[in-house]
């Protein structure tokens, strides 16, 4: 149900959905819902997954790329924000790569998790734990926005302001002498 609501919310806001191009799973449901409610949908899928993920049905435009690296780069280039829904290793890998890219300063686009039924609770606690242990700056923790409904999450993403990036901090000499960043 949350996937359908996300698709509806994207369409109602006049936004375009850029996603991994498959028609299965939660993101396939988001794509069908967004498309059915009038949103434009761009699916970006690696060649090797074209037959596996049954691409094509809910998209207005399909981009077939060489591999997963090209897919993430194309998605980052073509989207205005990133939203993760409950998923497995691929979801987490893509989510954390976009977080890392923003932390470094390669983009400033908002990144959110749609926390359906507490799915991301432990992940969000782990991010807080990384801050407490000194592995993630407190400001960088703000990169991952969360909401429990599609509307709440999209509202937060629309007003998101990125923290200062590692590249920016480095350029202004904000590193401690031991090579680590301050809090």
C-alpha positions as CSV (number, residue, x, y, z in Angstrom):
1,X,0.0,0.0,0.0
2,X,2.9,2.4,0.8
3,X,4.3,1.9,-2.7
4,X,1.0,2.8,-4.3
5,X,0.7,5.9,-2.1
6,X,4.2,7.0,-3.1
7,X,3.3,6.7,-6.8
8,X,0.1,8.7,-6.2
9,X,2.0,11.4,-4.2
10,X,4.7,11.7,-6.9
11,X,2.0,12.1,-9.6
12,X,-0.1,14.6,-7.6
13,X,3.0,16.8,-7.1
14,X,3.7,16.8,-10.8
15,X,7.0,15.0,-10.4
16,X,8.6,12.5,-12.6
17,X,9.7,9.1,-11.3
18,X,13.2,7.9,-12.2
19,X,13.7,4.3,-11.0
20,X,15.6,1.1,-11.7
21,X,13.3,0.1,-14.5
22,X,11.8,-3.2,-13.3
23,X,8.2,-4.0,-13.1
24,X,8.4,-6.3,-10.1
25,X,8.7,-5.6,-6.4
26,X,7.8,-2.4,-4.5
27,X,9.5,-0.1,-7.0
28,X,7.5,-1.7,-9.8
29,X,4.4,-1.0,-7.8
30,X,5.5,2.6,-7.3
31,X,6.1,3.0,-11.1
32,X,2.7,1.5,-12.0
33,X,0.9,3.8,-9.5
34,X,2.8,6.9,-10.5
35,X,2.2,6.2,-14.2
36,X,-1.5,5.3,-13.7
37,X,-1.9,8.7,-11.9
38,X,-0.3,10.7,-14.6
39,X,3.3,11.0,-13.7
40,X,6.0,10.5,-16.3
41,X,8.2,7.5,-15.5
42,X,11.8,6.9,-16.6
43,X,13.1,3.4,-16.0
44,X,16.9,2.9,-16.1
45,X,17.9,-0.8,-16.3
46,X,21.2,-2.6,-16.9
47,X,21.3,-4.9,-20.0
48,X,21.7,-8.0,-17.9
49,X,18.5,-7.3,-16.0
50,X,16.2,-6.5,-19.0
51,X,14.7,-10.0,-19.1
52,X,15.0,-10.7,-15.4
53,X,13.1,-7.6,-14.1
54,X,10.5,-7.6,-16.8
55,X,11.1,-3.9,-17.7
56,X,8.9,-1.8,-19.8
57,X,5.3,-2.0,-18.8
58,X,4.9,1.0,-16.4
59,X,7.4,3.4,-18.1
60,X,7.1,6.3,-20.5
61,X,10.8,6.2,-21.3
62,X,13.3,3.3,-20.9
63,X,17.1,3.7,-20.7
64,X,19.1,0.5,-21.0
65,X,22.6,0.9,-19.7
66,X,25.7,-1.3,-19.6
67,X,25.8,-2.2,-15.9
68,X,24.8,-1.2,-12.3
69,X,27.4,1.5,-12.1
70,X,26.0,3.2,-15.2
71,X,22.5,2.8,-13.8
72,X,23.3,4.6,-10.6
73,X,25.1,7.4,-12.4
74,X,22.2,7.8,-14.8
75,X,19.7,7.7,-12.0
76,X,21.7,10.3,-10.1
77,X,21.9,12.5,-13.2
78,X,18.2,12.3,-14.1
79,X,16.5,12.6,-10.7
80,X,15.8,15.4,-8.2
81,X,15.8,13.2,-5.1
82,X,16.3,9.6,-3.9
83,X,13.7,7.5,-2.1
84,X,14.3,4.0,-0.7
85,X,11.6,1.7,0.3
86,X,12.0,-1.6,2.1
87,X,14.3,-3.9,0.2
88,X,17.4,-6.1,0.3
89,X,21.1,-5.8,-0.5
90,X,20.6,-3.9,-3.7
91,X,18.4,-1.3,-2.1
92,X,20.9,-0.8,0.7
93,X,23.9,-0.6,-1.6
94,X,22.2,2.0,-3.9
95,X,21.0,4.0,-0.9
96,X,24.4,4.1,0.8
97,X,26.2,4.9,-2.4
98,X,24.0,8.0,-2.9
99,X,24.6,8.9,0.8
100,X,28.4,8.5,0.3
101,X,28.3,10.6,-2.9
102,X,26.5,13.4,-1.1
103,X,28.7,13.2,2.0
104,X,31.7,13.6,-0.3
105,X,30.1,16.4,-2.3
106,X,29.3,14.8,-5.6
107,X,25.7,15.8,-5.4
108,X,23.3,17.7,-3.0
109,X,20.1,15.9,-3.8
110,X,17.9,14.9,-0.9
111,X,17.9,11.2,0.1
112,X,15.0,9.7,2.0
113,X,13.7,6.4,3.3
114,X,10.0,5.6,3.4
115,X,9.9,3.9,6.8
116,X,7.0,1.5,6.2
117,X,6.0,-0.2,9.5
118,X,9.3,0.5,11.1
119,X,11.4,-1.4,8.4
120,X,14.2,1.2,8.6
121,X,14.2,1.6,12.4
122,X,17.3,-0.5,13.0
123,X,19.1,1.1,10.1
124,X,18.4,4.6,11.4
125,X,19.5,3.5,14.9
126,X,22.7,2.1,13.3
127,X,23.3,5.5,11.6
128,X,22.9,7.2,15.0
129,X,25.3,4.6,16.5
130,X,27.9,5.5,13.8
131,X,27.6,9.1,14.9
132,X,28.0,8.2,18.5
133,X,31.1,6.2,17.8
134,X,32.6,9.0,15.8
135,X,32.5,7.4,12.3
136,X,29.9,9.8,10.9
137,X,29.7,13.5,11.5
138,X,26.6,14.6,13.3
139,X,25.8,17.0,10.4
140,X,26.3,14.2,7.8
141,X,23.7,12.0,9.6
142,X,21.1,14.5,8.4
143,X,21.7,13.3,4.8
144,X,19.3,10.4,5.4
145,X,15.8,11.8,5.8
146,X,12.9,9.6,6.9
147,X,9.2,9.6,6.8
148,X,6.5,7.1,7.7
149,X,4.1,8.2,4.9
150,X,4.8,9.2,1.3
151,X,3.4,12.7,1.9
152,X,5.5,13.3,5.0
153,X,8.7,12.1,3.3
154,X,8.2,14.1,0.1
155,X,7.4,17.2,2.2
156,X,10.7,16.8,4.1
157,X,12.7,16.2,0.9
158,X,11.3,19.4,-0.7
159,X,12.8,21.5,2.1
160,X,16.0,19.6,2.6
161,X,19.3,21.4,2.9
162,X,22.4,19.3,2.6
163,X,25.2,19.5,5.1
164,X,28.6,20.7,4.2
165,X,30.5,18.1,2.2
166,X,33.8,16.4,2.9
167,X,35.3,18.1,-0.2
168,X,34.1,21.5,1.0
169,X,35.4,20.9,4.5
170,X,38.7,19.7,3.1
171,X,39.0,22.8,0.9
172,X,38.6,25.1,3.9
173,X,41.0,23.1,6.0
174,X,38.5,21.6,8.5
175,X,40.4,18.4,9.0
176,X,42.3,17.7,12.3
177,X,46.0,17.0,12.2
178,X,45.4,13.3,12.4
179,X,43.5,13.2,9.2
180,X,40.0,12.8,10.7
181,X,37.2,15.3,10.5
182,X,35.8,17.2,13.5
183,X,32.3,16.6,14.8
